[in-house]
Amino acid sequence: MTEHDLFSRMSRREALTLAGATGVAALWPRRLAALSRALGSSPLRVNGARLNDRLGTLSVFGKNPQGGVTRLAYSDADAQAREWALTLMRDAGLQVEIDAAGNLIGRRAGSDAARKPILFGSHIDSVPEGGNYDGDVGSLSAIEVAQTLQENRTVTRHPLEVVIFQNEEGGLIGSRAISGEFEAKELSLVSRSGKTIGEGIAFLGGDLAKLESVKRKKGDIAAYIELHIEQGGILDATKTDIGVVEGIVGINWWDVTIEGFANHAGTTPMDHRQDAMLAAARFTIAVNRIVTSVPGRQVGTVGRITALPGAPNVIPGKVVLSLELRDLDAAKIHTLFDRIVTESKKIGAENGTTFSFIETNVNIPAPTDPRVRAVIDRSARDLGLSTRAMPSGAGHDAQDMTRLGPVGMIFVPSVNGISHSPKEFSRPRDIENGANVLLQTVLTLDAEME
């Protein structure tokens, strides 16, 4: 007789008695699912009202007048929000530590300590004048999943780890430290908070002397799952409940410095100028032209620019700007960059300026794991939710975790596709749906993975 047959022949009282005698907390997810079906109950669900209420509380840390947040990594608001999140993690029964890189790690033991852990989480730092959902939904949903398991006395076979990575928005610093991609030379880079990366890690409670200790190697984790808002408008426009992410684009950043010659704006003829700002304008147009000259989903952006000395009556002698390229194909990124560099030399020759490029960040393209994608899709459909396979045009900590083991991402709709803005919004019901898919994905992976 199978386990399911045994449960199905029992009365409700007999089944509950057996569960109590065996110890519900010791049952594997498969057994719990069989018992659930036998008793006619629905799958385990998160507390959606609690989750959405906590999202409202988190939005207070770094709140700005526009209705969003400016919770830059390593800022006071970031530190305060992380302390609050740490308390929630402890309340959810997690054993919490701040690792040497400044990441928050909340651990929950499994019934088999020899198994590799299943990780899930996100980040809570924001861009300047950002919204209240990017990173926050995944982080608080991960804590909610842990709390739901605790409240229902459900013990998984695998150990679980809830991870809130530090400084995702400034280059995936926390996840890159864990995956072994972070380099010591980056410690001196200045973050948006004004602190260097090294100062920021120490500010959050990390330990620079022990950074090497946070590195994990391939095979150290059973899986990593990240729930996130889509940050685009596809799910919202198609009225789809859940996005099953196929892969995460590679993201490369460069600081570009253009050197010309600063001179009097009133006395220097137009044809005698070495105008770094003019070269920067032509460069920006060239980036757009080159990136759009080939088919595909690749994007290129000049998002930050500073002209020096910065006076209305002085021809800029120096400009510093940013260049970002994104695509699922790393080779295409490199090809586009080479074409952009060639074009910059042409621009420089025509107006007496020089260009230099310093690569400041590289996140390789990262396909998600087909097995994990299938579990996410099945979990969503079992909950009566519609799904859509799709790429992620934004970078996420998940792409670094692909170096360690199987990875999956769950998207929920962003209303009107708005993100990195105070107008960013995801409906409470969609957030609850995403958290329930995360919960069922974790339970299914725990039951099916070795």
N, C-alpha and C positions, 0 to 999 in steps of 0.2 A: 504494500500500500504506500502510495506517495505521501509526502508531507501535506500537499494540497488536499488529497483525498481525506486524510486524517482530520484536517481542520474542517472540511466541508461537511463531514458526518457528525460533527459535534454540535451540541446546543451552544447558544451564546454563553451560558454560565460555565459549561465544561471548557470551552475554549479559553475563557478568561482565567479559569482556575489553572489550566495548563500553563498559560502565559505567566501567571504569578508564580507557579511552582518552578518553572524553568528560569524565570528572571527575564522580564522583557528587555532589560538593559543589556542582557547578554545575547539576545537573538540577533542574527545577521539580518541585513535589510531584506534579503529574499524571503526569510521566514516571516518577517514583519509584514511584507507585502501579501504573502499567502494568508496570514491571519486576518489582515485587513479585508481581503476579499471574502474570506469565510464569514466575517461578521457584517459584511455589507457596508463597511465604512469607506470613506474616500481616502485618497493618498494624503500623507502628511503635508500640511500647509503651513506657511509662515504667517505671522501676525502682520498683515498688511497695514493696518491702522498704526501700529507701533512703529513700523519701518518708516512710513511717510511722516509721522510726527517727529521722528529723530532727524529726518532730512531737514525739516523746518528748524530744528534746534541747531544743527550744524551750520546752517546758513547765517547764523548770527555772528560766527567767528569770521571777522574780516568783512562784515557787511558794508556795502557802499551805498551812497545816495541813489544810485541808479536801480537798486533792487537786487543786484547780484552780489558777488564777493570779490575782494582783492585779497586773496589768501596765498601770498607768494611763499614759495618754499623758503624756510629758514627765517621767516618773519615771526613776530610775536603772535600774530593771529594763527599761523601754522602751528606753532608750538602749543598754543592753548587748545586748538582743535584736536591735536594729537593726544594731549593729556586727557581730554574728554572722551575720545575714542578708546583710549587705553582702559578707562574705567568701564566702559560698556563691554569691552572684551573680557575683562575680569568678571563682570556680572554674568556673562554668558558661560562662565565656567572654564574659560581658557587660561592656560598658564602663559603669561605674557612677558616678553622681554623686548628691550630695544637692542638690536644687534649692533655690531661695531660700525656698520655703515649708516645707522640711524633709522633703519626700518623697524616697524612694529610687527612682531611675530607673536601670534597667539596659538598655542598648541593644545590639542585635545587628543588624549591617548586613544588608541584603538585596541581591539581585543587581541590583536597579533602584533606585538611590538617589532617583529622581524620584517614586517611589510614596509614598503616605502610610503612616505606620506603623500596624501592628496592635498594640494595647495589651492587656495582660491582667495581672491581679494582684488584690490585696485589701489587708488591713491586719493588723497583729499587736498593736496595743494592745487592752486588755481593759477590761471593766467591773470594779468592785470585786467581789472574790470570784467571778470569772468562770470559764469553762471553758478547755479546751485545744484547741478546734477552731474556734471562731468567729473568722473572719478568717485564722487560721493555715493551715487547709486550702487556701484559695485562694492564699495568698501562697507557701507552700512548693511547691504544685503548679505554680504559674507558673514558679518557679525550676527545678523538676524537668523541665518541658517544655523549657525553654531548654537544660538540660544534656543531655537526651535528643537534641535536635537537634544539639548540638555533638558528642556522642559518635558519632553516626551520620553526621557530616559532611554534614548536610542544610542547604542554604541556601535560604531562602525568597525569593520575588520582593520582597515588601514588607519593609522594616525592621521589626523587632520591638522592643517595649519592655515589660519587666517592671516593674510599678509596685507599690511598697509605700507606700500612703498613710499619712500621719501623722494621728493623732487622729480616727479614724472614729467612735469611741464617744462623743466629746464634741461631735458636730455636723458630721461629715464635713468637717473643716477642710481637710485636704490636697487632697481632690478638688474642694472648692468654690473653693480658690485657683486650681487649674488651669482650672476651667470659668468663672472670672471672677465667681463669686457671692459670694466672701468680701469683706467690707467692712472698711475700716481701723478702724472703731469697735469691731470685735470683738477687736482686739488687747488691749484692756484687760480683757476678761472673764476671770474666774478659773476655771481648769480644776480638775478633781478632784485633780490633783497638788499644788495650792496655788500653782502658777505661773500667771501670766496667759498667754493665748495667745501674745502677743508674746514673753514670756520663754521659753516652751516652744519656739517656732520657733527662736530663737537657740540654745537648749540642745541642740537636735538637729542643729545645724550649718547652719541656714538663714540667710538674709540679709534682714533686714527692709527694708533700703534698696533691695532689688532685687525685692520681691514682685511687682511688675507684670510682671517678665520671665517668670514661670511661666505666665501666662495664655495659653490657646489659644483659637482661635475655631472656629466651626462649619466643618467641612470639613477641619480640620487633621489628623484621624485617619481611617484607613480603617474601623476598628471597635474596640470595646472588649468584652472578654469577661471575666466574673468567675465563678469557681467558688466555691461557698459551701455550708456545711451548711444544711439547710432551716430549722432552728430551730423547726420545728413538727413535728407527728406524722403528717401525711398520708402521706408516702412510706413511713414505717415501718409504719403501720397497713395500708396497701394492698399492701405488699411490692413497691413500685415502685422500680426502680434509680435512675432519673434524673428530676428535675423540670426541665421547660423553662419558665422564668419568663416570664409574659405581661406583667408590669408590676410596678413597685415603688410602694408607697403613698407619698403625701405625708405629711410629718411636720412638725407645727408645735408649738413649745414656747413657753410663757409663764412668767415669774416673776410670781406673784400675791402682792401684799402687802395684808394686812388690818389696818387700824388701828382699835383700840378704845381702852380706857383701863385701865391697870394699877392695881389697887387691892387692898386687904387681903382675902384670901379668907375670913377669919373674921368680919369686921365689915360686909361689904357684902351687903345682902339680894339674893336671887336676882333680884328684879324691878327692881333698880337697877344691874345690871351692864352694862357694854359689853365683853362677853367675846369677844375676837378668836378664841379657840380654838373656842368654840361656833359662831361664824360659819363657821370653817374646816370644822368637822364637817358643818354643814348644806350648805356649798358642795360638799364631796366627794360627798355623797349626791346633790345636784342634778346634778352632772356625770354620774354613773352613770345617773340617771333620764332626762336629756335625750338622752344618746348612745344609749340603748337604746330610745328612744321612736319611732325610725324604722327601717324595714327596711334591711338592708345589712350589710356587713362592717366598718363603721367602729368604731373603738375610742377610748375616752377614759380617761385615767389621771391620778390625783394620786399621784405616786410619791415626793415628798420634802416634808417639813413640819418647820418649826422654830417653836416657841413661845417668845416672849420676854416677860418676862425669864427664864423657865424655872425658877421656884422653885415647890415644892409649895404654898406658902401665899400665892401671889400670882396674882390673876386675870390671865391673859395680856393684855397691852395691844397686842401686835403678833404677827402670824403671817406667815411667808413660806413659800409652798408653790409647787409646780410644777404646771403643767397641760400635758398632751400630748394632741393629737388626731391620728389617722391615718386616711386613707382614700385610695382610688384617684382620688377626685373632689375636686379642690381647692374647688369651689363648695360641696360638702357640708360640708367642714371649716369654711369661713367662716360658713355658716348655723348650724352647731352652736355655734360660738364666740359669735356674736351672741346666741343664745338663752341661753348660759351667762352672758354679761355682764348681760343683762336680769335673769336670776334673781339674780345677785349683788347688784344694786341693791335688789331686794326684800328679800333677807336683811339687807343693811346697814340698811335703813330700819326693820326690825323689831327690831333689837337695838343700834342706835346705833354701827354700824361702817361703815367705808368700804373699798372695794376699788379697787386699781389694778393694771393689767396692763401688763407690759413683754414684748414679743415678743423672744425671744432666739435663735430658730432657725427657719428655714423651708426645708424640702426639698420641692420640688414633686413631684407624682405623675409617674411616668416610665414610659410604656409601652416595652417592648423592641421591637426591630426585627423585623418578620415574616420577613425573609430570613435573619437570623441565627438566629432561633428554628428555622426549617426546617433549617438546617445542623446545629444542635445535635441536633435530633431525629433526623435522618438519620445523623449520626455515631454516636449512641448505638445506634441500631437495627442499624447495620452491625457494631457490636461485640457484637451479641447481647443488648443491654440493653433493658429495658422502660422506657417513658417516660410522663410525665403532664404536661399543660399546667396551670400553676397560677400564682396571683398570689403576690407576696412581701408578707407583712404587716410585715416588718422593713425598715428603711432600709439602704441600701448605697451605697458610693461610685459604683456603676454609675449611680444615678439622676442624679448630677451630670454624668456623662460623656455622657448622652443629649443634652446641649446641644452636643456637639462632633461627634457622628457616630453611626452605628448601634451599638446595644448589645445584648448577649445575656447571660443569666445561666443557670448550670447549678447545680442543687441536688442534693445527695446526702442520704440519709436521716439524721435525728437520732433515735437510739434513744429511744423513748417521748416524743419531741417536747420533750425538755428542752434548754434553752439558757440562757446567762447564769447558769450555775450550775456548781459543781465536778462535778456529776453529768452534765454534758454529755458525750455520747459518740457517735461515728460509727465504724462498724466499719472495720477496715483495708481489707477488700476493697471496700467502698463508696467509700472515699477513693481507692483505686487506680483504680476504675472512673471516678470523676469526673475524675481527672487524665488518663486516656486519652481521655475524651470531649473534654476541653479541648484536648489535643494534636491530635486529629483535626479538631476545629473550626477551630483556628488554621491547620492545613495546607489544609483545604478552602476557608476564606475567602481564604487567600493565593492559591489556584489560581483561584478564581472571581470575586474582586472586582477591579475596575480599580484 
